[in-house]
Amino acid sequence: MRYPLWRWRGWMILWLGVVLRSAILAADVVAPPPAGESSEPNGDWQSELKSSGWQPFANLTAELWGNARGGIRRGMTHDELLNAGTEADLQKLAGWEGGALRLSFEWAQSTHPNHNTGALNPPTNIDASDQIRVYNLYWRQKLCDDQLTLKIGQIGADDDFAQTPGSGLFLNPGLTGPPILYNQTLANGDPAVPHFPLDAPGIFARLDPKNCPAYAQLALYLTDAGPDASNNHGFDWHTENGVMLAGESGVNYHIAALPGTVAAGAFYMNGQFTNANTGAPQRGIYGVYGFINQTFLQSAATKDTDAQPVLAGYLLGGCAGPDKCVGPDCDCGGGVTWFGPLPGRPQDSAGASVLYTGFSPDYTRSAFNPNGPGVITAGETVLEFTYQAALTPWFILQPDAQIVFNPANAGTRSTAAAVGLRATLSF
């Protein structure tokens, strides 16, 4: 199919960003260093700002996705996301020990690849309605010799809860955040949990005791961050759907010097959800989840570097209820990541993962779900294969392939096959 030129704007912006980033690096080296001295840039404006108390950041991501078969239809889509902002170190700026302020915004453009695949879990974790919006806006405070961290302001649960470090390579959001938590929908159609692309007011606390391998965290969020719509600039939260309470704790351990983490969490939301049996609003859903990360193979430590993972994996699982109010009621999955898979490319990574999402029987046979009775599948399975190539420390290319068995919203149950390419530029 022909692809209109205007739809390539994200990739054109990305290319201009690569040129600009290269120009900045070239300008930083104002003169050849004297013999025997470092060849690092002399005028690193980011380091200078950071030393004065400001830490700016910007990440531009552009993607192309093609659904090669199955799902709802074949076709190509695109996604672009710019996430940028700054973090202010209040100790350097105002003498406020342990304090920081964070502000970030995002510019998103998307033609939504899940409109082709029909999956509950879309191929990409940057899928969002076209808009410029404020994302993070919060104060963070370190207390008790950095053992206690507090965050207050506009925050999201996906920054802190059910985030398995071993799944960070993968692009499908269901693999990095359990659908039983992040794919629930309120009676008004809004997402039930504040997370990308919309955060909401909340308070978060985390305890990391010194000389102890465990952690514990607790948070209270306003449940309804509003619709993911082009007229929501990040502040369209709704208070009538109450709050979400979430808690999680975990332990870091070693088995034969190989590090791992095991954690478990729980959540409760008292918002209004649709009763699948009656169609009437009903308050309250709950759920539990757990995950484990484990390094299987690592490099030997040297006098200059610590041991680095070579092969690592993760497992996750959870369930939610009651069945009459939830969509996804169980999920389980896992994956492996191989670091430095090719000779001479130690910064690259390759991975494979799988996720199964099961749906409440009450929901699948209900006349009140968005697709009508019997259309949504009993369960959706996603396989993802990906390779992340770090071309430079600031430019990454990531080809990706995903197979979706029984895509939840396709109706035809036809297996979808999506192939994508992500490019990420960091300033």
VOGU-3710 file (C-alpha; in Angstrom, 3 decimals, decimal comma):
1> mryplwrwrg> 0,000/0,000/0,000  1,115/3,567/-0,611  2,010/5,495/2,522  1,337/9,274/2,412  4,422/11,420/2,959  2,924/13,202/5,989  2,763/9,876/7,844  6,549/9,686/7,774  6,861/12,910/9,784  7,975/11,096/12,946
11> wmilwlgvvl> 10,834/9,413/11,094  11,802/12,684/9,433  11,839/14,364/12,856  13,920/11,470/14,177  16,419/11,866/11,331  16,692/15,592/12,017  17,255/14,728/15,673  20,114/12,385/14,755  21,708/15,159/12,713  21,213/17,655/15,559
21> rsailaadvv> 22,605/15,260/18,175  25,660/14,613/16,015  26,152/18,347/15,560  25,951/18,924/19,332  28,559/16,244/19,984  30,798/17,699/17,290  30,424/21,193/18,764  31,246/19,913/22,252  34,743/18,974/21,121  35,957/22,527/20,690
31> apppagesse> 39,605/21,607/20,159  41,761/18,488/19,962  42,870/17,491/23,473  46,532/17,795/24,416  48,570/14,619/24,165  47,840/12,196/26,966  44,512/13,819/27,979  40,972/12,534/27,588  39,157/12,957/24,265  35,773/13,379/26,010
41> pngdwqselk> 33,701/16,433/24,944  34,929/19,643/26,589  31,673/21,584/26,576  29,036/19,064/27,684  26,083/21,374/28,358  24,048/18,561/29,964  26,788/17,854/32,514  27,100/21,555/33,268  23,356/21,872/33,875  23,336/18,738/36,024
51> ssgwqpfanl> 26,158/20,045/38,184  24,160/23,235/38,748  21,035/21,298/39,790  19,084/20,835/36,542  18,940/17,523/34,688  17,159/17,877/31,339  16,218/14,842/29,266  14,531/14,072/25,962  13,788/10,802/24,188  12,287/10,604/20,708
61> taelwgnarg> 10,896/7,253/19,527  9,501/6,451/16,082  8,010/3,137/14,961  6,544/1,427/11,923  4,292/-1,613/12,339  2,886/-3,947/9,722  0,265/-6,599/10,402  1,206/-9,260/7,882  -1,748/-11,587/8,445  -4,775/-12,345/10,588
71> girrgmthde> -6,299/-10,144/13,258  -8,798/-7,608/11,940  -6,963/-6,644/8,749  -3,529/-6,349/7,199  -1,860/-2,970/6,972  0,787/-0,559/8,226  0,691/1,899/11,101  3,111/4,327/12,711  3,784/5,681/16,190  5,867/8,593/17,412
81> llnagteadl> 6,518/9,679/20,979  8,616/12,509/22,354  9,106/12,405/26,107  11,021/15,356/27,503  11,395/17,301/30,708  13,716/18,135/33,556  14,486/17,147/37,115  15,535/19,797/39,608  17,909/18,861/42,439  16,619/21,007/45,296
91> qklagwegga> 19,724/20,369/47,378  21,947/22,001/44,758  19,444/24,723/43,893  18,089/25,661/47,326  19,915/23,631/49,966  16,894/21,331/50,484  18,563/18,027/51,316  17,156/14,994/49,528  14,496/16,940/47,608  13,781/16,947/43,869
101> lrlsfewaqs> 11,102/18,170/41,475  10,284/16,389/38,219  8,351/17,687/35,236  7,883/15,845/31,969  5,592/16,142/28,992  4,910/13,952/25,980  3,990/14,502/22,358  2,319/11,442/20,841  1,169/10,587/17,329  -0,222/7,155/16,475
111> thpnhntgal> -2,391/5,245/14,027  -2,756/2,430/16,607  -1,377/-0,936/15,432  -3,893/-2,833/17,580  -6,620/-1,548/15,227  -5,115/-4,049/12,771  -4,169/-6,896/15,107  -7,327/-6,719/17,245  -5,281/-7,583/20,334  -5,991/-6,481/23,873
121> npptnidasd> -2,223/-6,123/24,320  -1,038/-3,879/21,450  2,365/-4,482/19,839  3,828/-1,257/21,233  4,036/0,385/24,639  3,990/3,927/23,185  0,508/3,726/21,634  -1,406/6,897/22,623  -3,878/9,399/21,207  -2,437/12,357/19,306
131> qirvynlywr> -1,710/15,131/21,784  0,842/17,153/23,723  0,236/16,602/27,419  1,859/16,909/30,819  2,881/13,486/32,117  4,904/13,592/35,379  4,650/16,505/37,772  5,781/15,595/41,284  8,013/16,272/44,267  10,325/13,485/45,449
141> qklcddqltl> 11,948/13,394/48,877  14,644/11,094/50,251  14,558/10,598/54,042  16,215/8,506/56,753  19,620/8,353/55,066  17,981/7,601/51,689  16,166/4,555/53,062  12,712/6,123/52,565  11,529/7,659/49,281  8,345/9,723/48,993
151> kigqigaddd> 6,661/11,002/45,817  3,696/13,383/45,826  2,041/14,870/42,762  0,977/13,633/39,342  2,394/10,108/39,138  1,600/6,748/37,541  1,448/3,209/38,890  3,511/1,886/35,980  6,569/3,756/37,233  6,675/1,636/40,374
161> faqtpgsglf> 4,336/-1,384/40,491  4,510/-4,799/38,828  7,519/-3,688/36,809  9,676/-6,745/36,212  13,214/-5,566/35,358  13,774/-8,626/33,160  10,946/-7,596/30,813  12,283/-4,123/30,048  13,598/-5,102/26,609  10,182/-6,021/25,212
171> lnpgltgppi> 7,808/-3,662/23,400  4,410/-5,230/24,101  3,034/-3,460/27,208  1,403/-6,635/28,511  4,861/-8,142/28,933  6,094/-5,236/31,065  2,933/-4,631/33,132  0,301/-7,290/33,923  -3,007/-6,866/32,032  -4,979/-7,782/35,183
181> lynqtlangd> -3,816/-4,420/36,560  -3,250/-2,123/33,593  -5,991/-3,291/31,190  -9,063/-2,851/33,395  -11,723/-0,365/32,263  -14,070/1,795/34,332  -17,795/1,996/33,662  -17,288/5,353/31,901  -14,793/3,756/29,484  -11,654/5,313/30,989
191> pavphfplda> -8,608/3,233/31,988  -8,930/2,170/35,626  -5,281/2,764/36,583  -3,181/5,913/36,066  -0,376/4,853/33,717  1,120/5,811/30,357  0,014/7,947/28,629  -1,903/9,568/31,535  -0,898/10,023/35,164  -3,018/11,281/38,065
201> pgifarldpk> -2,564/12,761/41,560  -1,143/10,322/44,078  1,291/9,651/46,890  3,936/6,922/46,881  6,300/5,653/49,586  9,111/3,092/49,308  11,330/1,665/52,032  14,779/0,257/51,179  16,380/-0,644/54,538  20,157/-0,572/54,621
211> ncpayaqlal> 21,913/-3,891/55,163  18,692/-5,647/54,169  17,968/-7,183/50,742  14,203/-6,504/50,951  12,019/-3,551/49,916  8,415/-2,538/50,528  6,254/0,122/48,892  2,740/1,506/49,170  0,816/4,031/47,080  -2,552/5,748/46,828
221> yltdagpdas> -3,644/7,099/43,427  -6,695/8,855/42,069  -8,120/6,018/39,966  -9,463/7,842/36,902  -6,868/9,847/34,957  -9,462/10,580/32,274  -9,811/9,273/28,724  -6,879/8,762/26,389  -8,306/11,359/24,021  -6,869/14,191/21,968
231> nnhgfdwhte> -8,553/16,824/24,172  -6,928/15,524/27,381  -3,784/17,553/28,107  -2,968/15,534/31,220  -5,249/17,143/33,795  -8,658/15,670/32,934  -8,809/13,447/36,029  -12,159/12,472/37,505  -12,699/12,237/41,257  -16,001/10,322/41,240
241> ngvmlagesg> -14,211/7,008/40,652  -12,358/7,113/43,933  -8,865/5,839/44,540  -6,566/2,891/43,992  -4,479/1,405/46,803  -1,446/-0,688/45,811  1,286/-2,402/47,766  4,313/-4,469/46,810  7,293/-6,046/48,548  10,246/-8,039/47,319
251> vnyhiaalpg> 13,556/-9,630/48,215  16,869/-9,578/46,340  18,892/-12,784/46,620  21,842/-14,676/45,156  22,072/-18,291/44,067  25,689/-19,327/43,490  26,591/-15,625/43,076  23,842/-15,168/40,458  21,446/-12,340/41,454  17,669/-12,556/41,445
261> tvaagafymn> 14,555/-10,826/42,768  11,210/-12,218/43,862  8,268/-9,906/44,596  4,518/-9,936/45,187  1,884/-7,210/45,207  -1,807/-6,500/45,614  -4,227/-3,738/44,626  -7,772/-2,534/45,251  -9,773/0,073/43,313  -13,079/1,441/44,563
271> gqftnantga> -14,132/3,022/41,262  -17,316/2,349/39,289  -17,087/-0,728/37,048  -19,723/-2,314/34,817  -21,371/-5,422/36,236  -21,131/-7,814/33,283  -24,295/-9,657/34,313  -26,620/-6,675/34,820  -24,955/-3,781/33,014  -25,290/-1,666/36,159
281> pqrgiygvyg> -22,326/0,156/37,728  -20,721/-1,569/40,692  -17,862/-0,423/42,907  -14,638/-2,247/43,501  -12,175/-4,694/41,962  -9,049/-6,297/43,445  -6,089/-8,403/42,425  -2,767/-9,973/43,328  0,382/-10,577/41,267  3,934/-11,835/41,601
291> finqtflqsa> 7,120/-11,975/39,587  10,639/-13,335/39,707  13,783/-12,193/37,898  16,841/-14,419/37,696  20,274/-14,127/36,124  21,373/-17,495/34,701  24,798/-16,545/33,381  27,053/-13,560/33,947  30,510/-12,371/32,965  33,428/-12,485/35,358
301> atkdtdaqpv> 34,153/-9,361/37,385  37,365/-7,459/36,707  39,237/-4,824/38,672  37,455/-2,130/36,651  33,935/-3,567/36,203  31,446/-5,630/38,159  30,037/-8,871/36,822  27,499/-8,229/34,042  24,496/-10,402/33,099  24,829/-12,493/29,956
311> lagyllggca> 21,591/-14,495/30,129  18,617/-13,584/32,346  14,930/-14,393/32,559  11,691/-13,580/34,328  8,306/-15,075/35,192  5,121/-13,229/36,162  1,537/-14,065/37,005  -1,568/-12,685/38,654  -5,327/-12,773/38,993  -8,131/-10,224/39,547
321> gpdkcvgpdc> -11,799/-10,230/40,536  -14,677/-10,299/40,958  -15,380/-11,925/37,593  -18,540/-9,881/37,068  -16,560/-6,591/37,125  -13,190/-7,316/35,501  -12,134/-7,943/31,908  -8,780/-9,755/32,216  -9,002/-12,032/35,265  -5,652/-13,847/35,018
331> dcgggvtwfg> -2,313/-13,582/33,250  0,998/-15,400/33,223  4,138/-15,160/31,164  7,889/-15,063/31,023  10,877/-14,390/28,861  14,650/-14,545/28,448  17,166/-11,875/27,452  20,604/-12,499/25,985  23,003/-9,601/26,493  25,759/-9,101/23,907
341> plpgrpqdsa> 24,581/-11,931/21,620  26,913/-11,030/18,749  30,730/-10,817/18,882  31,929/-7,241/19,091  28,503/-5,885/20,098  28,409/-6,035/23,919  25,664/-3,390/24,233  23,122/-5,239/22,061  20,379/-7,474/23,480  18,103/-10,167/22,081
351> gasvlytgfs> 15,022/-11,600/23,718  12,005/-13,870/23,459  8,899/-13,778/25,644  5,365/-15,128/25,948  2,219/-13,826/27,680  -1,170/-15,428/28,223  -4,117/-13,215/29,232  -7,331/-14,886/30,354  -10,711/-13,145/30,437  -13,543/-13,429/32,926
361> pdytrsafnp> -16,293/-15,805/31,705  -18,884/-13,279/32,884  -17,211/-10,647/30,710  -16,796/-12,763/27,562  -20,469/-13,813/27,457  -21,834/-10,440/28,528  -24,000/-8,299/26,279  -22,541/-5,267/28,045  -18,907/-5,577/27,015  -17,801/-3,358/24,089
371> ngpgvitage> -17,912/-6,161/21,502  -21,098/-7,933/22,541  -21,559/-11,508/23,808  -19,271/-14,258/22,546  -16,940/-12,027/20,515  -14,065/-11,626/22,983  -11,919/-14,743/23,228  -11,462/-16,714/26,445  -7,735/-16,055/26,313  -5,120/-14,240/24,215
381> tvleftyqaa> -1,499/-15,369/23,822  1,345/-13,149/22,615  4,816/-14,269/21,506  7,463/-11,591/21,038  10,944/-11,849/19,497  13,119/-8,764/19,529  16,670/-7,487/18,981  17,953/-4,184/20,305  20,971/-2,787/18,445  22,777/0,035/20,252
391> ltpwfilqpd> 24,305/1,836/17,272  25,617/4,603/19,550  25,054/5,371/23,253  22,251/7,696/22,137  20,725/5,961/19,091  19,053/2,517/19,162  17,317/0,459/16,475  15,037/-2,401/17,500  13,381/-4,766/15,000  10,547/-6,733/16,584
401> aqivfnpana> 8,130/-9,523/15,659  4,987/-10,561/17,531  2,504/-13,371/17,020  -0,925/-13,019/18,652  -3,011/-16,163/19,029  -6,761/-15,571/19,465  -6,546/-11,763/19,480  -9,192/-10,673/21,963  -11,002/-8,053/19,893  -10,595/-9,457/16,379
411> gtrstaaavg> -13,740/-11,593/16,404  -12,349/-13,914/13,716  -9,873/-15,591/16,157  -7,382/-15,438/13,270  -3,761/-15,421/14,468  -2,141/-12,025/13,884  1,511/-11,528/12,928  2,938/-8,041/13,493  6,405/-6,914/12,463  7,830/-3,592/13,597
421> lratlsf> 10,908/-1,392/13,703  11,585/1,058/16,548  14,190/3,805/16,502  15,026/5,702/19,707  17,090/8,866/19,996  18,158/10,125/23,439  19,474/13,598/24,224
//
